[in-house]
Structure formats: C-alpha cells, structure tokens
Amino acid sequence: MSEQLPDRLSVNPESPFYDADVLARDIGIRFKGVEKTNVEEYCVSEGWVKVAAGNAKDRFGRPMTITLKGPVEPYIRGNAEG
C-alpha cells in the first residue's frame, strides 16, 4: 500500500469515505499542529476535522460531532517523517 493517505477519511462504516484497509494502519492526525486522538472524520483539501463532542450521543447511539476548521495533517505513526 502506498504511503499517501486519502484526502478525506471517516471512521464510520456507513460513510462513503470509510476505508477499512487504511484505518487498519496506525494513522495520526495533526490539527493546527496538535495531535488529535478523537477525530471521527477529516478532509485535508477543505481543512476541517469532525471530533467527538464529549460523551453526547445522537439518537442512533453514534457520538455527536463538531466540525473544527484549520490545517489538517494526516500521517502514519511510526514513520520517520511523522
């Protein structure tokens, strides 16, 4: 598999941007230069991440998310560059 990560990725299996093969790797997300561990979805080209909003759940039991805008840097943990 290439070292290039997708422009947009989601951890929700019902999303069209879900990719189990990519998520099986150890992926990290830097948002505004800070490591984020609660990212549900990201888009590099549009510059946003969706993060869990505390312990709140929607009516389907999925975490409620908020969208934050800024520079997004996905990387593969364990690489010399990341």
PyMOL CGO cylinders between C-alpha atoms (Angstrom):
from pymol import cmd
from pymol.cgo import CYLINDER

trace = [
    CYLINDER, 0.00, 0.00, 0.00, 1.24, 3.49, -0.78, 0.3, 1, 1, 1, 1, 1, 1,
    CYLINDER, 1.24, 3.49, -0.78, 2.26, 5.97, 1.88, 0.3, 1, 1, 1, 1, 1, 1,
    CYLINDER, 2.26, 5.97, 1.88, -0.26, 8.50, 0.52, 0.3, 1, 1, 1, 1, 1, 1,
    CYLINDER, -0.26, 8.50, 0.52, -3.30, 8.85, 2.76, 0.3, 1, 1, 1, 1, 1, 1,
    CYLINDER, -3.30, 8.85, 2.76, -6.71, 9.80, 1.31, 0.3, 1, 1, 1, 1, 1, 1,
    CYLINDER, -6.71, 9.80, 1.31, -7.85, 13.42, 1.20, 0.3, 1, 1, 1, 1, 1, 1,
    CYLINDER, -7.85, 13.42, 1.20, -10.95, 12.50, 3.22, 0.3, 1, 1, 1, 1, 1, 1,
    CYLINDER, -10.95, 12.50, 3.22, -11.43, 9.62, 5.64, 0.3, 1, 1, 1, 1, 1, 1,
    CYLINDER, -11.43, 9.62, 5.64, -14.11, 8.59, 8.13, 0.3, 1, 1, 1, 1, 1, 1,
    CYLINDER, -14.11, 8.59, 8.13, -14.22, 6.00, 10.93, 0.3, 1, 1, 1, 1, 1, 1,
    CYLINDER, -14.22, 6.00, 10.93, -17.98, 5.48, 10.42, 0.3, 1, 1, 1, 1, 1, 1,
    CYLINDER, -17.98, 5.48, 10.42, -18.57, 2.25, 8.39, 0.3, 1, 1, 1, 1, 1, 1,
    CYLINDER, -18.57, 2.25, 8.39, -21.77, 3.77, 6.92, 0.3, 1, 1, 1, 1, 1, 1,
    CYLINDER, -21.77, 3.77, 6.92, -19.87, 6.71, 5.41, 0.3, 1, 1, 1, 1, 1, 1,
    CYLINDER, -19.87, 6.71, 5.41, -18.80, 6.66, 1.73, 0.3, 1, 1, 1, 1, 1, 1,
    CYLINDER, -18.80, 6.66, 1.73, -15.37, 7.86, 2.95, 0.3, 1, 1, 1, 1, 1, 1,
    CYLINDER, -15.37, 7.86, 2.95, -14.79, 4.81, 5.17, 0.3, 1, 1, 1, 1, 1, 1,
    CYLINDER, -14.79, 4.81, 5.17, -11.81, 2.62, 4.19, 0.3, 1, 1, 1, 1, 1, 1,
    CYLINDER, -11.81, 2.62, 4.19, -11.06, -0.33, 6.46, 0.3, 1, 1, 1, 1, 1, 1,
    CYLINDER, -11.06, -0.33, 6.46, -7.68, -1.05, 4.84, 0.3, 1, 1, 1, 1, 1, 1,
    CYLINDER, -7.68, -1.05, 4.84, -6.42, 2.47, 5.53, 0.3, 1, 1, 1, 1, 1, 1,
    CYLINDER, -6.42, 2.47, 5.53, -7.85, 2.51, 9.06, 0.3, 1, 1, 1, 1, 1, 1,
    CYLINDER, -7.85, 2.51, 9.06, -6.07, -0.77, 9.85, 0.3, 1, 1, 1, 1, 1, 1,
    CYLINDER, -6.07, -0.77, 9.85, -2.82, 1.20, 9.73, 0.3, 1, 1, 1, 1, 1, 1,
    CYLINDER, -2.82, 1.20, 9.73, -1.75, 3.35, 12.66, 0.3, 1, 1, 1, 1, 1, 1,
    CYLINDER, -1.75, 3.35, 12.66, -2.91, 6.79, 11.44, 0.3, 1, 1, 1, 1, 1, 1,
    CYLINDER, -2.91, 6.79, 11.44, -2.40, 10.00, 13.37, 0.3, 1, 1, 1, 1, 1, 1,
    CYLINDER, -2.40, 10.00, 13.37, -4.00, 13.39, 12.77, 0.3, 1, 1, 1, 1, 1, 1,
    CYLINDER, -4.00, 13.39, 12.77, -2.39, 16.75, 13.50, 0.3, 1, 1, 1, 1, 1, 1,
    CYLINDER, -2.39, 16.75, 13.50, -4.86, 19.62, 13.58, 0.3, 1, 1, 1, 1, 1, 1,
    CYLINDER, -4.86, 19.62, 13.58, -3.34, 23.09, 13.86, 0.3, 1, 1, 1, 1, 1, 1,
    CYLINDER, -3.34, 23.09, 13.86, -0.08, 21.41, 14.86, 0.3, 1, 1, 1, 1, 1, 1,
    CYLINDER, -0.08, 21.41, 14.86, -1.64, 19.48, 17.77, 0.3, 1, 1, 1, 1, 1, 1,
    CYLINDER, -1.64, 19.48, 17.77, -2.13, 15.70, 17.86, 0.3, 1, 1, 1, 1, 1, 1,
    CYLINDER, -2.13, 15.70, 17.86, -5.84, 14.81, 17.99, 0.3, 1, 1, 1, 1, 1, 1,
    CYLINDER, -5.84, 14.81, 17.99, -6.98, 11.36, 19.13, 0.3, 1, 1, 1, 1, 1, 1,
    CYLINDER, -6.98, 11.36, 19.13, -10.77, 11.82, 18.90, 0.3, 1, 1, 1, 1, 1, 1,
    CYLINDER, -10.77, 11.82, 18.90, -11.15, 12.59, 15.18, 0.3, 1, 1, 1, 1, 1, 1,
    CYLINDER, -11.15, 12.59, 15.18, -14.19, 10.93, 13.58, 0.3, 1, 1, 1, 1, 1, 1,
    CYLINDER, -14.19, 10.93, 13.58, -13.62, 12.29, 10.06, 0.3, 1, 1, 1, 1, 1, 1,
    CYLINDER, -13.62, 12.29, 10.06, -11.22, 14.66, 8.30, 0.3, 1, 1, 1, 1, 1, 1,
    CYLINDER, -11.22, 14.66, 8.30, -10.80, 16.43, 4.97, 0.3, 1, 1, 1, 1, 1, 1,
    CYLINDER, -10.80, 16.43, 4.97, -7.38, 17.85, 4.08, 0.3, 1, 1, 1, 1, 1, 1,
    CYLINDER, -7.38, 17.85, 4.08, -8.41, 19.85, 0.98, 0.3, 1, 1, 1, 1, 1, 1,
    CYLINDER, -8.41, 19.85, 0.98, -11.30, 21.61, 2.75, 0.3, 1, 1, 1, 1, 1, 1,
    CYLINDER, -11.30, 21.61, 2.75, -9.35, 22.00, 6.02, 0.3, 1, 1, 1, 1, 1, 1,
    CYLINDER, -9.35, 22.00, 6.02, -11.65, 20.52, 8.68, 0.3, 1, 1, 1, 1, 1, 1,
    CYLINDER, -11.65, 20.52, 8.68, -11.97, 17.70, 11.17, 0.3, 1, 1, 1, 1, 1, 1,
    CYLINDER, -11.97, 17.70, 11.17, -15.01, 16.30, 12.95, 0.3, 1, 1, 1, 1, 1, 1,
    CYLINDER, -15.01, 16.30, 12.95, -14.32, 15.46, 16.58, 0.3, 1, 1, 1, 1, 1, 1,
    CYLINDER, -14.32, 15.46, 16.58, -16.46, 13.83, 19.24, 0.3, 1, 1, 1, 1, 1, 1,
    CYLINDER, -16.46, 13.83, 19.24, -18.34, 16.35, 21.39, 0.3, 1, 1, 1, 1, 1, 1,
    CYLINDER, -18.34, 16.35, 21.39, -17.79, 14.88, 24.84, 0.3, 1, 1, 1, 1, 1, 1,
    CYLINDER, -17.79, 14.88, 24.84, -19.89, 11.84, 25.71, 0.3, 1, 1, 1, 1, 1, 1,
    CYLINDER, -19.89, 11.84, 25.71, -23.01, 13.09, 23.88, 0.3, 1, 1, 1, 1, 1, 1,
    CYLINDER, -23.01, 13.09, 23.88, -24.71, 10.58, 21.56, 0.3, 1, 1, 1, 1, 1, 1,
    CYLINDER, -24.71, 10.58, 21.56, -27.23, 11.09, 18.77, 0.3, 1, 1, 1, 1, 1, 1,
    CYLINDER, -27.23, 11.09, 18.77, -30.49, 9.14, 18.59, 0.3, 1, 1, 1, 1, 1, 1,
    CYLINDER, -30.49, 9.14, 18.59, -28.73, 6.26, 16.82, 0.3, 1, 1, 1, 1, 1, 1,
    CYLINDER, -28.73, 6.26, 16.82, -26.08, 5.91, 19.55, 0.3, 1, 1, 1, 1, 1, 1,
    CYLINDER, -26.08, 5.91, 19.55, -23.26, 7.45, 17.50, 0.3, 1, 1, 1, 1, 1, 1,
    CYLINDER, -23.26, 7.45, 17.50, -21.09, 10.17, 19.06, 0.3, 1, 1, 1, 1, 1, 1,
    CYLINDER, -21.09, 10.17, 19.06, -22.19, 13.75, 18.41, 0.3, 1, 1, 1, 1, 1, 1,
    CYLINDER, -22.19, 13.75, 18.41, -19.52, 15.62, 16.49, 0.3, 1, 1, 1, 1, 1, 1,
    CYLINDER, -19.52, 15.62, 16.49, -18.45, 19.20, 15.96, 0.3, 1, 1, 1, 1, 1, 1,
    CYLINDER, -18.45, 19.20, 15.96, -16.57, 20.48, 12.93, 0.3, 1, 1, 1, 1, 1, 1,
    CYLINDER, -16.57, 20.48, 12.93, -13.35, 22.41, 13.51, 0.3, 1, 1, 1, 1, 1, 1,
    CYLINDER, -13.35, 22.41, 13.51, -11.67, 24.32, 10.67, 0.3, 1, 1, 1, 1, 1, 1,
    CYLINDER, -11.67, 24.32, 10.67, -7.93, 24.67, 10.21, 0.3, 1, 1, 1, 1, 1, 1,
    CYLINDER, -7.93, 24.67, 10.21, -4.89, 22.92, 8.71, 0.3, 1, 1, 1, 1, 1, 1,
    CYLINDER, -4.89, 22.92, 8.71, -5.14, 19.09, 8.82, 0.3, 1, 1, 1, 1, 1, 1,
    CYLINDER, -5.14, 19.09, 8.82, -2.09, 16.81, 8.56, 0.3, 1, 1, 1, 1, 1, 1,
    CYLINDER, -2.09, 16.81, 8.56, -2.77, 13.05, 8.47, 0.3, 1, 1, 1, 1, 1, 1,
    CYLINDER, -2.77, 13.05, 8.47, 0.27, 10.81, 8.84, 0.3, 1, 1, 1, 1, 1, 1,
    CYLINDER, 0.27, 10.81, 8.84, 1.20, 7.21, 9.51, 0.3, 1, 1, 1, 1, 1, 1,
    CYLINDER, 1.20, 7.21, 9.51, 2.57, 6.81, 13.04, 0.3, 1, 1, 1, 1, 1, 1,
    CYLINDER, 2.57, 6.81, 13.04, 5.94, 5.14, 13.35, 0.3, 1, 1, 1, 1, 1, 1,
    CYLINDER, 5.94, 5.14, 13.35, 7.32, 6.69, 10.15, 0.3, 1, 1, 1, 1, 1, 1,
    CYLINDER, 7.32, 6.69, 10.15, 10.46, 8.78, 10.36, 0.3, 1, 1, 1, 1, 1, 1,
    CYLINDER, 10.46, 8.78, 10.36, 8.57, 11.70, 8.79, 0.3, 1, 1, 1, 1, 1, 1,
    CYLINDER, 8.57, 11.70, 8.79, 5.62, 11.55, 11.25, 0.3, 1, 1, 1, 1, 1, 1,
]
cmd.load_cgo(trace, "trace")
